[in-house]
Amino acid sequence: MTSLDAVVVGAGPNGLAAAVTLAAAGLSVHVVEGATSAGGGCRTEQLSLPGFSHDVCSTIHPLAVASPFFRQFDLAAHGVQLRYPEIAYTQPFDDGTAAAAYQCLSRTADELGAGGRSWQRFMQPLVEHADAIVPAALAPLRGVPAHPLQAARLLPHALRSAAGVADRLDGVPARALFSGVAAHAMLPLNRPPTGGFGTMLALLAHAVGWPAVEGGSQRITDALVDRLSALGGTIETGHWVTLLSELPASRVVLLDVAPQQLLDMAGGSLPAAFSRQLRGYRYGPGVCKLDWALSGPVPWTAEVCRRSGTVHLGGTFEEVARSEDDVAAGRHPEAPYTLVVQAGVVDAARAPSGRQALWAYCHVPAGSTVDMTERIEHQIERFAPGFRDLILGRSVLTAADEQIAHPNYIGGDINAGAATVRQTVFRPTMRWNNYRTPMKGVYLCSSATPPGGGVHGMCGYNAARSALRREFGIRGR
């Protein structure tokens, strides 16, 4: 192979976003992926039984809708159809009721009863300025937002704990509804910036919705791969890179890998101070994920749960907080906070007629080998009696299994790094340019860089733009 302009290691959403951005600027680009297919966690496979399509990790894509990269890419123009459930997410209670987050903010507030006014007061100013807030949150933090005053409306919540935000909400349903999104941070809810995580996810629910991709998340990956190919880029799969010296000659290398992998690949070529910072990078808890083939839809007691794409299980704010405290302390919760995704609500083709493909995960200590099937299914049965009677087949991945399947998920951490305040601002190290490494022409573009985890492509996009400016003198979008 002749000398290339750029080599990208890793064909997850960020690696592909970086490759497409570089190729669109006229560079010759080659992507190297260890797995036998591109996509990382953004893939769709038949994990439980033939005919049932399950997303390997990501299914619900509010960040893909809001992402400046994907807005430029235009998913619809590349054949990716987003399907929006009537209700973004719900949180059921033991009395058979549930709190529900509709895209319509006023309807959400109306159905929250006594706590509705506090939810409206909390979210209204953010929803009104979402077009300024969301791009600023997904951009490199060292930059100045295009609309700084409007974007600053997020700041009072961004570095707060979920408990601090919930103290401003009235009533059990509103507080619980917030705990479900805040727990995505995989941290105890009394620690910052869990409030920022919850606020951003709730904002996205009202501002852009929480859609699934018709046919599965694989369609996003396929669209990126097709675009890269059309731009002249190439992808090599089935090649796990152990050392950077294995790669073909190129002017720049972009790595969609975890900091731990960067250390290994560098083979001692990194400065000692930078290596120490990478070794000090903290990973978060892992997940234990289950995929089921069901004979029918989940029989949720609360009817609104049957119309939502995502169901957060755990009960009240205090119960969810207790579960996350257990995980942080190295314990496996008896009643774990459980995230359930039912894409079949908007995409019936993922399973044979009348049946349903379902997945769920709970948080567990990093590297856990414990199979949480019994506890997860007990939580679902708690709010959907008769659920177990529907199970035709299942697939289970412990946290340790997750790292084997996806090497970027160190210890099973699907966020590629603990969402602490420090690692929200300085990710993965304390450098002005979070993407550039001390090695000439080598950049990091994984979820371990800002803005972190999620299918938004912005880590790859931001890293590619940095490389284009510094290494090739190419500016602009």
ZAMARGU-4260 file (C-alpha; in steps of 0.2 Angstrom, whole numbers, plus 5000, padded with zeros to 4 digits):
<rodrens>
0) 5000/5000/5000 | 5007/5017/4995 | 5009/5030/5009 | 4992/5037/5015 | 4987/5054/5022
5) 4978/5046/5037 | 4975/5029/5046 | 4961/5027/5058 | 4961/5013/5071 | 4944/5007/5076
10) 4928/5008/5066 | 4916/5012/5079 | 4905/5028/5077 | 4919/5040/5082 | 4932/5031/5071
15) 4920/5031/5056 | 4915/5049/5059 | 4934/5054/5059 | 4937/5044/5043 | 4923/5052/5034
20) 4928/5069/5040 | 4946/5067/5034 | 4940/5059/5017 | 4928/5073/5014 | 4942/5085/5015
25) 4951/5076/5001 | 4963/5065/5011 | 4967/5047/5007 | 4960/5037/5022 | 4962/5019/5028
30) 4952/5012/5043 | 4959/4996/5053 | 4946/4987/5063 | 4949/4972/5074 | 4932/4964/5074
35) 4925/4956/5058 | 4913/4970/5055 | 4913/4989/5057 | 4902/4998/5070 | 4908/4994/5088
40) 4893/4995/5099 | 4883/5002/5085 | 4879/4986/5077 | 4864/4974/5075 | 4865/4955/5077
45) 4853/4940/5080 | 4859/4937/5098 | 4845/4927/5105 | 4836/4917/5092 | 4836/4918/5073
50) 4824/4931/5067 | 4826/4942/5082 | 4837/4958/5078 | 4846/4965/5093 | 4857/4980/5094
55) 4874/4976/5102 | 4874/4991/5113 | 4866/5007/5107 | 4848/5008/5101 | 4840/5025/5106
60) 4849/5039/5097 | 4844/5057/5103 | 4862/5062/5102 | 4863/5056/5084 | 4848/5068/5080
65) 4856/5083/5090 | 4874/5080/5084 | 4882/5093/5073 | 4892/5080/5064 | 4876/5069/5060
70) 4866/5085/5056 | 4879/5089/5042 | 4880/5070/5037 | 4861/5070/5035 | 4856/5052/5041
75) 4840/5052/5031 | 4849/5057/5015 | 4859/5041/5017 | 4844/5030/5020 | 4843/5030/5039
80) 4825/5031/5045 | 4823/5036/5063 | 4807/5031/5072 | 4800/5040/5087 | 4791/5032/5101
85) 4776/5042/5108 | 4785/5042/5125 | 4804/5044/5126 | 4806/5035/5143 | 4795/5030/5158
90) 4798/5025/5176 | 4786/5013/5184 | 4781/5011/5202 | 4775/4997/5213 | 4757/5004/5213
95) 4755/5001/5194 | 4757/5019/5189 | 4772/5027/5180 | 4780/5043/5176 | 4782/5047/5158
100) 4793/5059/5148 | 4784/5064/5132 | 4793/5074/5119 | 4779/5087/5122 | 4785/5096/5138
105) 4768/5102/5143 | 4760/5085/5142 | 4774/5078/5153 | 4771/5091/5166 | 4752/5089/5165
110) 4754/5070/5168 | 4766/5072/5183 | 4753/5079/5193 | 4758/5090/5208 | 4776/5089/5202
115) 4772/5095/5185 | 4775/5113/5188 | 4792/5111/5195 | 4797/5100/5180 | 4790/5113/5168
120) 4800/5127/5177 | 4816/5116/5177 | 4815/5111/5158 | 4807/5126/5149 | 4822/5138/5149
125) 4833/5124/5143 | 4821/5117/5129 | 4819/5135/5123 | 4837/5137/5120 | 4842/5119/5115
130) 4849/5124/5098 | 4862/5133/5108 | 4865/5122/5122 | 4867/5105/5114 | 4880/5110/5101
135) 4890/5118/5115 | 4889/5103/5126 | 4895/5092/5112 | 4910/5104/5107 | 4928/5104/5113
140) 4926/5113/5130 | 4941/5125/5126 | 4930/5133/5113 | 4918/5148/5114 | 4900/5143/5110
145) 4892/5152/5096 | 4878/5158/5108 | 4887/5159/5125 | 4873/5167/5135 | 4860/5154/5129
150) 4872/5140/5131 | 4876/5145/5149 | 4858/5141/5154 | 4865/5123/5156 | 4878/5128/5169
155) 4868/5129/5185 | 4864/5111/5182 | 4879/5104/5173 | 4890/5102/5188 | 4877/5098/5201
160) 4873/5081/5208 | 4857/5073/5203 | 4851/5074/5221 | 4854/5093/5221 | 4843/5094/5205
165) 4830/5083/5212 | 4828/5093/5227 | 4821/5107/5216 | 4808/5095/5209 | 4791/5091/5218
170) 4783/5074/5221 | 4789/5056/5219 | 4785/5054/5201 | 4795/5070/5195 | 4810/5065/5206
175) 4810/5047/5200 | 4809/5052/5182 | 4824/5062/5184 | 4834/5048/5193 | 4831/5037/5178
180) 4841/5048/5166 | 4854/5054/5179 | 4858/5036/5183 | 4865/5034/5165 | 4881/5043/5172
185) 4885/5027/5181 | 4889/5036/5197 | 4881/5038/5214 | 4867/5051/5212 | 4874/5062/5226
190) 4890/5066/5216 | 4892/5079/5202 | 4890/5079/5188 | 4876/5067/5188 | 4864/5081/5188
195) 4871/5087/5171 | 4869/5070/5164 | 4851/5069/5169 | 4848/5087/5163 | 4855/5084/5146
200) 4846/5068/5143 | 4829/5075/5149 | 4832/5090/5138 | 4835/5079/5123 | 4819/5070/5126
205) 4809/5086/5125 | 4820/5095/5112 | 4823/5081/5099 | 4815/5065/5105 | 4823/5048/5109
210) 4822/5039/5092 | 4827/5021/5087 | 4833/5017/5069 | 4822/5007/5058 | 4830/4990/5055
215) 4843/4993/5069 | 4858/5004/5074 | 4868/4994/5061 | 4860/5006/5048 | 4870/5021/5055
220) 4886/5011/5053 | 4882/5005/5036 | 4878/5023/5030 | 4895/5029/5037 | 4904/5015/5029
225) 4895/5018/5012 | 4899/5036/5013 | 4918/5033/5017 | 4919/5021/5002 | 4911/5034/4991
230) 4924/5046/4996 | 4938/5034/4992 | 4942/5028/5009 | 4945/5009/5013 | 4941/4998/5028
235) 4951/4983/5034 | 4942/4971/5047 | 4949/4957/5057 | 4965/4965/5061 | 4968/4969/5079
240) 4982/4982/5081 | 4994/4978/5095 | 5008/4991/5090 | 5007/5007/5080 | 5022/5001/5071
245) 5011/4988/5062 | 5001/5002/5053 | 5004/5007/5035 | 5014/5023/5033 | 5003/5039/5034
250) 5005/5057/5039 | 4992/5055/5054 | 4985/5041/5064 | 4968/5043/5073 | 4964/5030/5087
255) 4947/5026/5092 | 4953/5016/5107 | 4953/5017/5126 | 4968/5026/5135 | 4974/5009/5141
260) 4975/5003/5123 | 4985/5018/5118 | 4998/5015/5131 | 5000/4997/5124 | 5000/5002/5106
265) 5013/5016/5109 | 5026/5003/5115 | 5035/5014/5126 | 5035/5029/5114 | 5025/5041/5125
270) 5033/5053/5137 | 5033/5047/5155 | 5022/5062/5161 | 5009/5058/5148 | 5009/5040/5151
275) 5006/5043/5170 | 4991/5053/5166 | 4984/5039/5155 | 4987/5026/5168 | 4978/5037/5180
280) 4963/5038/5169 | 4948/5031/5178 | 4935/5019/5171 | 4918/5018/5177 | 4907/5003/5182
285) 4903/4989/5170 | 4886/4983/5163 | 4878/4966/5163 | 4867/4965/5147 | 4853/4953/5142
290) 4845/4951/5126 | 4828/4941/5125 | 4817/4934/5111 | 4799/4936/5118 | 4783/4928/5112
295) 4775/4945/5114 | 4776/4963/5120 | 4781/4965/5139 | 4765/4965/5149 | 4769/4981/5159
300) 4756/4985/5172 | 4757/5004/5169 | 4750/5006/5151 | 4762/5021/5147 | 4777/5009/5148
305) 4770/4999/5133 | 4771/5015/5122 | 4789/5021/5127 | 4805/5015/5119 | 4815/5015/5136
310) 4809/5010/5153 | 4820/5014/5168 | 4817/5002/5182 | 4821/5005/5200 | 4806/5013/5208
315) 4809/5030/5217 | 4823/5041/5217 | 4830/5034/5233 | 4829/5016/5227 | 4839/5021/5211
320) 4851/5030/5221 | 4854/5015/5233 | 4857/5004/5218 | 4870/5016/5211 | 4878/5017/5228
325) 4880/4999/5229 | 4889/4998/5213 | 4901/5012/5217 | 4905/5002/5233 | 4909/4986/5223
330) 4893/4977/5227 | 4880/4969/5216 | 4863/4977/5220 | 4849/4965/5224 | 4837/4976/5216
335) 4847/4985/5202 | 4843/5000/5192 | 4839/4992/5176 | 4838/5001/5159 | 4826/4992/5147
340) 4825/4996/5128 | 4810/4990/5118 | 4813/4995/5100 | 4799/4985/5094 | 4787/4999/5100
345) 4792/5008/5084 | 4800/4995/5074 | 4790/4978/5073 | 4802/4971/5060 | 4815/4967/5073
350) 4806/4951/5078 | 4794/4939/5069 | 4775/4945/5069 | 4768/4947/5086 | 4784/4944/5095
355) 4797/4956/5102 | 4816/4958/5103 | 4821/4966/5120 | 4837/4971/5129 | 4841/4977/5146
360) 4856/4980/5157 | 4861/4985/5174 | 4876/4992/5182 | 4889/4981/5191 | 4906/4983/5198
365) 4920/4985/5184 | 4926/4968/5178 | 4912/4959/5186 | 4909/4941/5180 | 4892/4939/5189
370) 4878/4934/5179 | 4864/4946/5184 | 4850/4937/5174 | 4839/4933/5190 | 4840/4950/5197
375) 4837/4959/5181 | 4822/4948/5176 | 4815/4950/5194 | 4815/4969/5192 | 4806/4967/5175
380) 4793/4955/5183 | 4791/4967/5197 | 4783/4980/5185 | 4777/4967/5172 | 4770/4952/5180
385) 4771/4937/5168 | 4786/4943/5159 | 4796/4927/5162 | 4782/4917/5153 | 4786/4926/5137
390) 4804/4921/5136 | 4809/4911/5121 | 4828/4913/5122 | 4841/4924/5129 | 4859/4930/5128
395) 4869/4936/5142 | 4885/4946/5143 | 4893/4950/5160 | 4904/4965/5162 | 4920/4954/5159
400) 4912/4947/5143 | 4908/4965/5137 | 4927/4969/5137 | 4931/4954/5128 | 4918/4958/5114
405) 4922/4977/5114 | 4940/4980/5120 | 4936/4999/5122 | 4924/4994/5136 | 4937/4992/5149
410) 4929/4982/5163 | 4913/4983/5154 | 4912/5002/5155 | 4901/5006/5140 | 4905/5025/5143
415) 4924/5022/5140 | 4928/5032/5156 | 4921/5037/5173 | 4910/5053/5171 | 4918/5062/5185
420) 4919/5081/5185 | 4937/5081/5181 | 4935/5068/5167 | 4921/5078/5160 | 4932/5094/5158
425) 4949/5085/5155 | 4946/5069/5146 | 4958/5059/5145 | 4972/5070/5151 | 4974/5088/5157
430) 4979/5095/5140 | 4973/5110/5130 | 4970/5099/5115 | 4962/5083/5122 | 4963/5074/5105
435) 4982/5077/5101 | 4995/5066/5109 | 5013/5070/5111 | 5017/5058/5097 | 5019/5067/5081
440) 5003/5065/5070 | 4995/5054/5082 | 4977/5058/5089 | 4965/5050/5100 | 4947/5050/5094
445) 4937/5038/5105 | 4924/5041/5118 | 4938/5044/5131 | 4939/5061/5123 | 4926/5075/5124
450) 4911/5075/5124 | 4912/5057/5129 | 4901/5042/5126 | 4886/5040/5115 | 4883/5038/5096
455) 4886/5056/5091 | 4902/5055/5081 | 4908/5071/5089 | 4924/5064/5097 | 4930/5058/5080
460) 4924/5073/5071 | 4932/5085/5083 | 4949/5075/5082 | 4948/5075/5063 | 4946/5093/5062
465) 4960/5096/5074 | 4971/5085/5064 | 4966/5094/5048 | 4970/5111/5055 | 4987/5106/5063
470) 4994/5093/5051 | 4986/5099/5034 | 4982/5117/5036 | 4964/5113/5032 | 4951/5124/5041
475) 4932/5125/5040 | 4919/5112/5041
</rodrens>
